[in-house]
Amino acid sequence: MEAFRHELLADMADQIAVVLQDYKIAPEVAEQCGSAVADHMAKHWGGQHVTIPKDYAFKLTQRDLEIWERFNGTNHGELAREYDLTTSAIYRIIKRTKKKATDRAQASLF
């Protein structure tokens, strides 16, 4: 039956199964989940022209949070080398991430 599935949906089902198996889900269950998600997407998005975003903003936010968590006050250069950024970029990331964390903490006070 899988031979008749559209290439995109078949790949989606396979990729979901792989990710679930990475999380120690049994292969049979992972394959069933992948197929169910592909069916769901086909039902809800079938016939639409969809562009899948690369999600740069999310990835950059994850990177910035990693840098913020690893920052110890003196390791600007080390982080810059590890993340292939300039030291001034690390300073900007730390400043921006600190401001967001402070704003979030202050908002929760009210």
N, C-alpha and C positions, 0 to 999 in steps of 0.2 A: 504494500500500500504506500510506503514511503516514496517509491519510485515516481508516484504521481504528484507528490507535493512540490510546490513551487520552490525553486532553489533558495530564495531568501528565507522562506519559512522553514525549510529543512535545515538550513544553516543556523537559524535562530534556535530551533529545537536542540540541535547538537551543541551549540555554544552554551545554552542554559544547562544542559545535562553535564557538561564539563565543569562549569562553575559549581554546580551543586555537588558533584563528586569531590571537588576540591574541599568542600565543607563536610566531607565524610558522609554524604547521603548515599545510600545504596544505589548502584548503577541502574537497577530496574526502576526504582522510584524516581531517580533523576531523569531518566529517559521519558517516563510518563509525565513528569512535571514539564519538561521541555516541550513535549508534544502538546500538552494542555495550554501552555502559554502561547505557542504558535497558533493553535486553534483560536484562542481568545483574540489575539492580535488580528488574525484574518477576519474574524467576525466583526470586530469593532473598527478596523482600519482598512479592510479590504476595499479595493477599488479607488482608494485615495492616492494622490501623489504626495509622498512623504519624503522629506529630507531629514536625515538623521544628523543632528548637530554633533560636533566633535567635543562639545562641552568644555571648552577651554577655561571659562570662568570657574567652573567647579574644580578642575584640576589645579588651577593656580591657587585657589583658596585652600585646597588641601596642602599644597606645597608650602604656602605661607604659614599655615598653622603648624606644620612640621617644623619649619624654621623657628617659629615663635617658641614652640615647646623645647627645642634643643638649645635655644639661645641662653647663655649663662652670663652675659654682660661683657665678656671679653673675647668671645670667639667669632667675631665678625668675619675675619679673614678666613678662618677654617670653613665656616658655612658658605662663604662666597666661592671658595674653591670646590667644595663638595657639590654645590648646586649650580655650578658654572655661571655665577653671577658676579657683578662687581661688588666691592665692599659698600659703595654708596647705595646700591640696590638693596643690600641686606639692611642697611640703616633705614631706608624708606619702608621696607616690609615690616620691620620691627615697629617702627613708629605707627604705621597704618593699623597693624594688627593689635597693638597695645590700645590705640584709640577705640577700635571696635569693641575690644574686651571691656574697656572702661565704660563705654556708652551702654553696653548690654548690662553690666553690673549696676549702673546707676538707674537704668530704666526699671530694673526689677525691684528697686527700693520703693517705687510708687505704685 
